[in-house]
Amino acid sequence: MSTWYEKGVFYHMYPLGMTGAPKHNDAAEVTDRFKELDQWIPHIRDLGCSAVYIGPLFESTSHGYDTRDYRLVDHRLGDNESFKAFVELCHQAGIRVVVDGVFNHTGREFFAFKDIQDKKWDSAYKDWYRGVNFGWQSPCGDPFGYDAWQGHFELPCLNLQNPEVKQYLFDVIRFWVQEFNIDGIRLDCANVLDFGFMKDLRRETESMKEDFWLMGEVIHGDYSRWANPEMLHSVTNYELHKSLYSGFNDHNFFEIAHNVRRLEAIGRQLYTFVDNHDEDRIASKLRKKEHLLPVYLCLMTLPGIPSIYYGGEWGIEGERTRTCDDMLRPAIHIEDAEKLHCGLTDALAALGQLHGAHDAFHNGRYQELLLTNRQYAFARHGTASVMITAVNNDDQDADLFIPVPVQAREAVMVFDGSTLTEEDSPAVPIENGKLHITLKGNRGAVLMIKGDN
C-alpha cells in the first residue's frame, strides 16, 4: 500500500511571489494574503494535484529564507490563524501540505543571532552558529565572524551539531504539526545539512505524525546518501530535471533514459520537476514550445513524485538574471486563470488524474521498451495494469512498433496528448507481441494494458 506522498502529485507554491508581496518585510501590520491563496485550492485540485509544497512561509526579512521567527507566519502573507485555515481547506479538498524548513541558516534578525550581536562572547547562544570568531568582524559590520551560506553573510549558518539547536528546531517542527497540522517538510539546502541532524530529525518526526514526509533539496551527488530509511524519504531529482530539458533540446532521449536507468533503485522515491523557484521556467528553457506537453508527459509518467510549479500549467515563461530571481516568481492572480487557460492546462489536468488513478505510476517498476534519439517508450508495472508511455520529440509523425512486456491481446489508449479519458478510450490491438501506433510530431500517448487480457 503506497503512502500519500508516493501517490502524490505536487503543486509548488512560492507565496511571497505569487501574491505580489513586498520584497522587504518593513511594515508592522499583518496583511492577509492567504485569502488569495485559499482561492487557488479548487484550481490545484482540478489539476489532479493531491499535495502542495508551499514556502517559504515564516517570518523573514526579505526573500523568505532569512528567517526571523520560525513560529510566526510571515506577516506579509498573514498570521498563524490564516495559515491554519489554509491547511484546513487543503485537507478538506484532499490535499496534503508540505512547508519549507530552512534549518541550515537564519537571518541576522533571528533572536539568537541578535543576542550574540548584543552580548558577544557572553551570549548564551554563541555556540548556536558555526564558526563564530570574535577575532574579526563580518562584512555586515557584526563584531564577530561566522560561517555564512555560500558567503552570503545575511544568512549565518546554524550549528546543527549543537544539541540545544537541534532540540530547538525539533520543538519548532512539533509546533508546526500541532498548530498547523502540516504533513511534511522540504529541507532547504539539505545537501549541506549535518547528516546526524537529519537522522535525528527522521526519528523525531516519525513520532509526531503518521506518514510525515521529509524531502530535501539536493542538487548533486549520490541521492541515496540522503534518501534512505535512516534519513530523508526523498530528495529533489535535479538530474532528471536537467536530462529532460536537454534531452528534448538536443533530440537525445538516450540522456533521459540513461538517467532513469541509473536512478532506478531510488528513482520512484525522488521528487521530480521541470522547473521551480530557483530554475528558469521550462517554457523558457525549451527551444521548441511544442515540446512542453511531451516534457510534462515524461514528468508525470516516469518514476518519481511529480511536481508542477505554479504557472507551469499555463506555460508561462521566466528567466533569472545574475542578480534577480523575480522573473521566476511572478505575481499571478487566480482570477486570471480563465484567461491564461490553454491546451497544456487541460492536458496536465488529465495527466494528474491519470497519475492518481493508477498505482503503476506510484511505485510501479520501470521498464524501457523502445529508445531512439527522437522516440522513447517505457512501461510502468502496477498491480492491476501495465501503463505504457510513448513520446515523440520529432516534428514529423512517427510510426512505432512497441514491444509489449506482458501477454495481452489489446491495450487501451488512455491519453492521446489531449484530454482522452478511459471512458471514451479506443482499443489498440497487440499483434505479434507489439503495439503499432502512430505518434504525431512533438506529442505522446499513454496506453493501458489491464491484467492478462
C-alpha positions as CSV (number, residue, x, y, z in Angstrom):
1,M,0.0,0.0,0.0
2,S,1.5,3.3,-1.1
3,T,1.8,6.3,1.3
4,W,0.1,9.6,0.4
5,Y,3.4,11.1,-0.8
6,E,4.3,8.1,-3.0
7,K,0.9,8.6,-4.7
8,G,1.2,12.3,-4.7
9,V,1.2,14.9,-7.5
10,F,2.5,18.2,-6.0
11,Y,1.7,21.8,-6.8
12,H,4.6,24.1,-5.8
13,M,3.6,27.5,-4.5
14,Y,6.1,30.4,-3.8
15,P,3.6,32.5,-1.8
16,L,5.6,35.8,-1.5
17,G,6.0,35.9,-5.3
18,M,2.6,34.6,-6.4
19,T,0.7,37.1,-4.2
20,G,3.0,40.1,-5.1
21,A,4.0,40.6,-1.5
22,P,6.6,43.4,-0.8
23,K,10.2,42.4,-1.4
24,H,11.3,43.6,2.1
25,N,9.4,43.0,5.3
26,D,9.3,46.5,6.8
27,A,5.6,47.1,7.7
28,A,4.5,46.4,11.2
29,E,0.9,45.4,10.4
30,V,-0.2,42.0,9.1
31,T,-1.5,41.7,5.5
32,D,-3.7,38.6,5.0
33,R,-2.7,37.4,1.5
34,F,-3.9,33.9,2.4
35,K,-7.3,35.0,1.4
36,E,-6.0,35.0,-2.1
37,L,-4.0,31.7,-1.7
38,D,-7.2,30.0,-0.4
39,Q,-8.8,30.6,-3.8
40,W,-6.1,28.5,-5.6
41,I,-7.2,25.3,-3.9
42,P,-10.0,24.3,-6.3
43,H,-7.7,25.0,-9.2
44,I,-5.0,22.8,-7.7
45,R,-7.5,20.1,-7.1
46,D,-8.8,20.4,-10.7
47,L,-5.2,19.8,-11.9
48,G,-5.2,16.4,-10.2
49,C,-2.7,17.5,-7.6
50,S,-3.0,15.9,-4.2
51,A,-0.4,17.9,-2.3
52,V,1.2,21.3,-2.2
53,Y,4.7,22.3,-1.3
54,I,4.4,25.9,-0.1
55,G,7.2,28.1,1.1
56,P,9.0,29.9,2.4
57,L,6.3,30.9,4.9
58,F,7.7,32.0,8.2
59,E,8.6,35.5,9.4
60,S,11.7,36.7,7.5
61,T,13.4,39.9,6.3
62,S,13.3,39.6,2.5
63,H,13.1,36.6,0.2
64,G,11.8,34.2,2.9
65,Y,14.9,32.2,3.6
66,D,16.4,34.7,6.1
67,T,14.2,33.6,9.0
68,R,13.4,36.0,11.8
69,D,10.9,33.7,13.7
70,Y,10.1,30.1,13.0
71,R,6.8,30.2,15.0
72,L,5.2,33.1,13.1
73,V,3.8,33.2,9.6
74,D,5.4,36.0,7.6
75,H,3.1,38.9,8.2
76,R,3.4,39.9,4.5
77,L,1.2,36.8,4.0
78,G,-1.0,36.6,7.1
79,D,-0.9,35.3,10.6
80,N,-0.8,31.9,12.1
81,E,-4.6,31.6,12.0
82,S,-4.8,32.4,8.3
83,F,-2.2,29.7,7.5
84,K,-4.0,27.2,9.8
85,A,-7.2,27.9,7.9
86,F,-5.4,27.4,4.5
87,V,-4.2,24.0,5.7
88,E,-7.7,23.0,6.8
89,L,-9.1,24.0,3.5
90,C,-6.4,22.0,1.7
91,H,-7.2,18.9,3.8
92,Q,-10.9,19.3,3.2
93,A,-10.1,19.1,-0.6
94,G,-7.9,16.0,-0.1
95,I,-4.6,18.0,-0.5
96,R,-1.7,17.5,1.9
97,V,0.6,20.4,2.8
98,V,4.4,20.4,2.9
99,V,6.3,23.6,4.1
100,D,9.8,24.9,3.8
101,G,12.2,24.0,6.7
102,V,15.0,26.5,6.5
103,F,17.4,25.0,9.1
104,N,20.8,25.5,7.6
105,H,20.8,29.2,8.4
106,T,18.7,32.0,9.8
107,G,18.5,35.7,9.1
108,R,20.6,38.2,11.1
109,E,17.4,39.4,12.9
110,F,16.8,36.0,14.5
111,F,16.8,36.2,18.3
112,A,19.9,34.1,18.9
113,F,22.0,36.0,16.4
114,K,20.8,39.3,17.8
115,D,21.8,38.1,21.3
116,I,25.4,37.4,20.1
117,Q,25.5,40.9,18.5
118,D,24.4,42.4,21.8
119,K,26.4,40.3,24.3
120,K,29.2,39.0,22.2
121,W,31.2,36.2,24.0
122,D,28.8,36.5,27.0
123,S,25.9,35.4,24.9
124,A,24.3,32.0,25.8
125,Y,23.8,31.5,22.0
126,K,27.4,32.0,20.8
127,D,27.6,28.3,20.0
128,W,24.3,28.2,18.1
129,Y,26.2,29.3,14.9
130,R,29.1,27.8,13.1
131,G,32.5,29.4,13.0
132,V,31.7,32.2,15.5
133,N,35.0,34.1,16.0
134,F,35.4,37.3,18.0
135,G,38.8,38.0,16.4
136,W,37.3,39.6,13.3
137,Q,34.3,41.5,12.0
138,S,31.8,40.2,9.4
139,P,31.4,42.1,6.2
140,C,28.0,43.2,7.6
141,G,29.7,45.0,10.5
142,D,29.0,42.5,13.2
143,P,31.6,42.4,16.0
144,F,32.4,38.8,15.2
145,G,32.8,36.5,12.2
146,Y,30.8,33.4,11.4
147,D,30.2,30.8,8.7
148,A,27.7,32.1,6.1
149,W,25.7,30.2,3.4
150,Q,27.8,30.4,0.2
151,G,29.4,33.6,1.5
152,H,26.1,35.5,1.9
153,F,26.6,37.0,5.4
154,E,23.0,37.9,5.7
155,L,22.5,34.1,6.1
156,P,24.5,32.9,9.1
157,C,24.8,29.1,9.4
158,L,23.3,27.3,12.4
159,N,25.5,24.8,14.3
160,L,23.3,21.7,13.8
161,Q,25.7,19.6,15.9
162,N,24.7,21.6,19.0
163,P,22.1,19.6,21.0
164,E,20.4,22.9,22.0
165,V,19.9,24.0,18.4
166,K,18.7,20.6,17.4
167,Q,16.2,20.5,20.2
168,Y,15.0,24.0,19.4
169,L,14.3,23.0,15.8
170,F,12.6,19.8,16.7
171,D,10.3,21.8,19.1
172,V,9.6,24.2,16.2
173,I,8.5,21.3,13.9
174,R,6.4,19.9,16.7
175,F,4.8,23.3,17.0
176,W,4.1,23.3,13.2
177,V,2.5,19.9,13.4
178,Q,0.4,20.7,16.4
179,E,-0.5,24.3,15.4
180,F,-1.0,24.0,11.6
181,N,-1.3,20.2,11.1
182,I,1.3,20.1,8.3
183,D,2.1,16.8,6.6
184,G,5.8,17.2,5.8
185,I,8.8,19.4,5.4
186,R,11.0,20.3,2.4
187,L,14.5,20.8,3.8
188,D,16.2,23.8,2.3
189,C,19.9,23.2,1.5
190,A,19.8,19.6,2.5
191,N,23.0,18.9,0.6
192,V,25.0,20.8,3.2
193,L,23.0,19.8,6.4
194,D,24.6,17.7,9.0
195,F,23.8,14.0,8.5
196,G,23.5,13.4,12.2
197,F,20.9,16.1,12.4
198,M,18.9,14.6,9.6
199,K,18.9,11.2,11.2
200,D,17.7,12.6,14.5
201,L,15.1,14.6,12.5
202,R,13.7,11.4,10.9
203,R,13.4,9.7,14.3
204,E,11.7,12.8,15.9
205,T,9.2,13.4,13.1
206,E,8.2,9.7,12.9
207,S,6.7,10.1,16.4
208,M,4.9,13.4,15.6
209,K,2.6,12.3,12.8
210,E,1.9,9.2,10.8
211,D,3.4,9.3,7.2
212,F,5.1,12.6,7.9
213,W,7.3,13.3,4.8
214,L,10.8,14.6,4.7
215,M,12.1,15.8,1.4
216,G,15.5,17.5,0.9
217,E,16.9,20.0,-1.6
218,V,19.9,18.2,-3.1
219,I,21.4,19.1,-6.5
220,H,24.4,17.0,-7.0
221,G,25.7,13.7,-5.5
222,D,24.6,10.2,-4.8
223,Y,20.9,10.8,-3.8
224,S,20.8,7.5,-1.8
225,R,23.1,9.2,0.7
226,W,20.2,11.4,1.7
227,A,17.1,9.4,0.6
228,N,17.2,6.2,2.7
229,P,15.5,4.5,5.6
230,E,17.6,6.4,8.2
231,M,17.3,9.9,6.9
232,L,15.0,11.5,4.3
233,H,12.2,9.9,2.4
234,S,13.0,11.9,-0.8
235,V,15.3,14.5,-2.4
236,T,14.9,16.8,-5.4
237,N,15.8,15.0,-8.6
238,Y,17.9,17.7,-10.4
239,E,19.5,15.1,-12.6
240,L,16.2,14.2,-14.2
241,H,15.3,17.9,-14.4
242,K,18.5,18.5,-16.4
243,S,18.1,15.5,-18.6
244,L,14.5,16.3,-19.5
245,Y,15.1,19.7,-21.0
246,S,18.4,19.0,-22.6
247,G,17.2,15.6,-23.9
248,F,14.4,17.4,-25.7
249,N,16.5,20.4,-26.8
250,D,19.2,18.1,-28.2
251,H,16.8,15.4,-29.6
252,N,18.6,12.9,-27.3
253,F,16.2,10.6,-25.5
254,F,19.2,8.5,-24.6
255,E,20.2,11.1,-22.0
256,I,16.8,10.8,-20.3
257,A,16.7,7.0,-20.4
258,H,20.3,6.7,-19.1
259,N,19.4,8.9,-16.1
260,V,16.3,6.9,-15.3
261,R,18.1,3.6,-15.5
262,R,20.9,4.9,-13.3
263,L,18.5,6.1,-10.6
264,E,16.1,3.2,-10.8
265,A,17.0,1.9,-7.4
266,I,15.7,5.1,-5.7
267,G,14.0,6.9,-8.6
268,R,10.5,6.1,-7.5
269,Q,11.1,8.0,-4.2
270,L,12.6,11.1,-5.7
271,Y,10.8,14.5,-6.1
272,T,10.7,15.3,-9.8
273,F,10.1,18.6,-11.5
274,V,10.8,20.6,-14.7
275,D,11.1,24.0,-13.1
276,N,10.9,25.6,-9.6
277,H,11.5,28.9,-7.8
278,D,15.3,28.6,-8.4
279,E,15.3,27.5,-12.0
280,D,14.4,29.2,-15.3
281,R,10.8,28.3,-16.4
282,I,10.7,25.2,-18.6
283,A,8.9,27.2,-21.2
284,S,12.0,29.4,-21.5
285,K,14.5,26.6,-21.3
286,L,13.0,24.6,-24.2
287,R,14.0,25.6,-27.7
288,K,10.6,24.4,-29.1
289,K,7.4,25.4,-27.3
290,E,5.9,22.3,-28.9
291,H,8.0,20.2,-26.5
292,L,6.2,21.5,-23.4
293,L,3.5,18.9,-23.5
294,P,5.7,15.8,-24.1
295,V,8.1,17.0,-21.4
296,Y,5.3,17.1,-18.9
297,L,4.1,13.8,-20.1
298,C,7.5,12.3,-19.2
299,L,7.5,14.1,-15.9
300,M,4.1,12.7,-14.9
301,T,4.7,9.1,-16.0
302,L,8.4,8.4,-15.3
303,P,9.5,7.2,-11.9
304,G,9.3,9.8,-9.2
305,I,6.9,12.1,-7.3
306,P,6.0,14.8,-9.9
307,S,5.5,18.5,-9.1
308,I,4.1,21.4,-11.1
309,Y,5.4,24.8,-10.3
310,Y,2.7,27.4,-10.2
311,G,2.0,28.9,-13.6
312,G,3.6,26.0,-15.3
313,E,0.1,24.7,-16.2
314,W,-0.3,27.8,-18.4
315,G,3.2,27.6,-20.0
316,I,4.4,30.9,-18.6
317,E,8.0,31.9,-19.3
318,G,10.7,33.4,-17.0
319,E,14.4,33.6,-16.8
320,R,16.6,34.7,-13.9
321,T,19.4,37.2,-14.2
322,R,22.7,37.2,-12.3
323,T,21.2,39.4,-9.6
324,C,17.5,38.7,-9.6
325,D,15.1,35.7,-9.4
326,D,11.9,37.8,-9.6
327,M,11.1,36.6,-13.1
328,L,10.8,33.0,-11.8
329,R,8.4,34.0,-9.0
330,P,5.8,36.4,-10.6
331,A,2.6,37.6,-9.1
332,I,-0.3,35.7,-10.7
333,H,-3.9,36.3,-9.6
334,I,-6.1,33.2,-9.7
335,E,-8.9,35.2,-11.2
336,D,-6.7,35.3,-14.4
337,A,-6.8,31.5,-14.6
338,E,-9.5,31.5,-17.3
339,K,-7.6,34.0,-19.4
340,L,-4.4,32.0,-19.0
341,H,-6.1,28.6,-19.7
342,C,-4.7,26.7,-22.7
343,G,-4.4,23.2,-24.1
344,L,-1.5,22.4,-21.8
345,T,-3.7,23.1,-18.8
346,D,-6.2,20.5,-19.9
347,A,-3.5,18.0,-20.7
348,L,-1.9,18.4,-17.3
349,A,-5.2,18.0,-15.6
350,A,-5.8,14.8,-17.5
351,L,-2.3,13.5,-16.6
352,G,-2.8,14.4,-13.0
353,Q,-6.0,12.5,-12.8
354,L,-4.3,9.6,-14.6
355,H,-1.4,9.5,-12.2
356,G,-3.6,9.4,-9.2
357,A,-5.8,6.7,-10.6
358,H,-3.1,4.1,-11.4
359,D,-0.7,2.6,-8.9
360,A,1.7,1.8,-11.7
361,F,2.8,5.5,-11.6
362,H,3.4,5.4,-7.8
363,N,5.7,2.6,-7.0
364,G,5.5,0.7,-10.3
365,R,8.6,-0.9,-11.8
366,Y,10.0,0.9,-14.8
367,Q,10.9,-0.9,-18.0
368,E,12.4,0.6,-21.1
369,L,10.7,-0.7,-24.3
370,L,11.9,1.4,-27.2
371,L,14.6,4.0,-27.5
372,T,15.9,6.2,-30.3
373,N,17.2,9.8,-30.3
374,R,13.7,11.0,-31.1
375,Q,11.3,8.3,-29.9
376,Y,11.0,6.8,-26.4
377,A,8.6,4.2,-24.9
378,F,8.6,2.7,-21.5
379,A,6.3,0.7,-19.2
380,R,5.3,1.1,-15.6
381,H,4.1,-2.1,-13.9
382,G,1.2,-1.8,-11.5
383,T,-0.7,-4.4,-9.5
384,A,-3.7,-4.5,-11.9
385,S,-2.3,-2.9,-15.1
386,V,0.7,-2.0,-17.1
387,M,0.9,1.6,-18.3
388,I,2.9,2.3,-21.5
389,T,4.1,5.8,-22.3
390,A,5.3,6.7,-25.8
391,V,6.9,10.0,-26.7
392,N,8.0,11.6,-30.0
393,N,10.2,14.7,-30.0
394,D,10.5,15.0,-33.8
395,D,8.5,17.5,-35.8
396,Q,7.3,14.6,-38.1
397,D,4.9,11.9,-37.2
398,A,6.5,8.6,-36.0
399,D,5.2,5.1,-36.8
400,L,6.2,2.9,-33.8
401,F,6.1,-0.8,-33.1
402,I,6.5,-1.0,-29.3
403,P,7.3,-4.4,-27.7
404,V,4.7,-5.3,-25.1
405,P,6.1,-6.7,-21.8
406,V,3.2,-8.9,-20.9
407,Q,0.9,-11.4,-22.6
408,A,-2.1,-9.4,-23.9
409,R,-4.4,-9.0,-26.9
410,E,-5.0,-5.3,-26.8
411,A,-4.3,-2.0,-25.0
412,V,-6.4,1.0,-24.3
413,M,-5.3,4.5,-25.3
414,V,-6.0,6.5,-22.1
415,F,-4.1,9.7,-23.1
416,D,-3.5,10.8,-26.6
417,G,-1.9,14.1,-26.0
418,S,-5.1,16.0,-25.1
419,T,-7.8,15.0,-22.5
420,L,-8.8,11.5,-23.5
421,T,-10.3,9.5,-20.6
422,E,-10.7,5.8,-20.1
423,E,-14.5,6.0,-20.7
424,D,-14.0,7.0,-24.3
425,S,-10.7,5.4,-25.0
426,P,-10.2,3.3,-28.1
427,A,-8.7,-0.2,-28.0
428,V,-5.4,-0.7,-29.8
429,P,-4.7,-4.3,-30.9
430,I,-1.4,-6.1,-29.9
431,E,-0.1,-8.2,-32.7
432,N,3.0,-10.5,-32.5
433,G,3.7,-9.0,-29.1
434,K,3.9,-5.4,-30.3
435,L,1.7,-2.3,-30.2
436,H,1.6,-0.4,-33.5
437,I,0.8,3.3,-33.0
438,T,1.4,6.5,-34.9
439,L,2.5,9.4,-32.8
440,K,2.1,12.9,-34.1
441,G,5.1,15.2,-34.2
442,N,6.1,16.5,-30.7
443,R,3.4,14.6,-29.0
444,G,3.0,11.5,-26.8
445,A,0.5,8.9,-25.6
446,V,-0.3,6.7,-22.7
447,L,-1.8,3.2,-23.1
448,M,-3.1,0.8,-20.5
449,I,-3.0,-3.0,-20.5
450,K,-5.3,-4.5,-17.9
451,G,-4.1,-7.6,-16.3
452,D,-3.8,-10.7,-18.5
453,N,-6.3,-9.9,-21.3
